[in-house]
């Protein structure tokens, strides 16, 4: 299982994580606490990590960048078109990962 893109949807108490492989298929889908996300990312090979920009994303982004990951933050309004069906945290994480793979995406 090689994860090339990790999409993280940050919440108040928990985060939803979706990992995509090189083909764009979801190979990891989990809900966990923020501190657990950092320990999960430390076990992964360096990859691209995408999150919606917010105050918590900047802090988490610095922690993940220190581990060698390429962190990309994007505005939530650019992620909305990629959400499939009804909106929930897991689908948001998948949409964040998919939106970050687009060549025309604008990052913060």
C-alpha positions in Angstrom: 0.0 0.0 0.0 1.8 3.1 -1.3 0.0 6.3 -0.4 0.8 9.2 -2.8 -1.8 11.7 -1.6 -3.2 12.1 1.9 -6.4 14.2 2.3 -7.2 15.3 5.8 -10.5 16.9 6.9 -10.0 18.6 10.2 -12.7 18.8 12.8 -12.9 20.0 16.4 -12.2 16.6 18.1 -11.4 14.3 15.3 -10.0 14.2 11.7 -11.0 12.1 8.7 -8.1 10.8 6.6 -8.3 9.5 3.1 -5.2 8.1 1.3 -5.0 7.8 -2.5 -2.5 5.6 -4.4 -0.8 6.5 -7.6 -3.9 5.5 -9.6 -6.2 7.8 -7.5 -8.0 4.9 -5.7 -8.8 5.2 -2.0 -6.5 2.8 -0.1 -6.9 4.3 3.4 -10.0 5.7 5.0 -9.9 6.4 8.8 -11.3 8.7 11.4 -8.9 9.6 14.2 -7.7 12.3 16.6 -5.3 15.0 15.5 -2.4 13.6 17.5 -2.9 10.2 16.0 -2.7 11.7 12.5 0.8 12.9 13.2 1.9 9.4 14.4 0.2 7.8 11.3 2.0 10.2 9.0 5.3 9.4 10.6 4.9 5.8 9.6 4.2 6.7 5.9 6.8 7.4 3.2 7.0 11.1 2.4 3.9 12.0 0.3 1.7 15.0 -0.5 -0.7 16.0 2.4 -3.7 18.2 1.5 -5.9 20.0 3.9 -8.4 22.9 3.8 -6.8 26.0 5.1 -7.8 27.0 8.7 -5.9 27.8 11.9 -5.5 24.2 12.8 -4.3 23.2 9.4 -1.3 25.6 9.6 -0.1 24.0 12.9 -0.6 20.5 11.7 1.0 21.3 8.4 4.2 22.5 10.1 4.3 19.2 12.1 3.9 17.1 8.9 6.3 19.2 6.9 9.0 18.6 9.6 8.5 14.8 8.9 9.3 15.4 5.2 5.8 15.5 3.7 4.8 18.0 1.1 1.9 20.0 2.7 -0.6 21.8 0.5 -3.4 23.9 1.9 -6.4 25.0 -0.2 -9.4 27.2 0.3 -12.6 25.2 1.2 -14.5 26.8 -1.6 -12.3 25.0 -4.1 -12.9 21.6 -2.5 -16.8 21.8 -2.5 -17.2 20.8 -6.2 -15.4 17.5 -5.6 -17.6 16.2 -2.7 -19.6 13.2 -3.9 -23.2 12.7 -2.8 -24.1 13.9 0.7 -21.5 15.8 2.6 -19.8 14.2 5.6 -16.2 14.2 7.0 -15.1 11.0 5.2 -16.3 12.3 1.8 -14.8 15.6 2.6 -11.4 14.0 3.1 -11.7 12.2 -0.2 -12.7 15.4 -2.0 -9.7 17.2 -0.5 -7.3 14.5 -1.7 -8.9 14.5 -5.2 -9.0 18.3 -5.5 -5.3 18.4 -4.6 -4.4 16.2 -7.6 -5.9 18.6 -10.1 -3.2 20.5 -12.0 -5.2 23.8 -11.9 -5.8 23.8 -8.2 -4.7 27.0 -6.4 -3.0 26.4 -3.0 -2.6 28.9 -0.2 
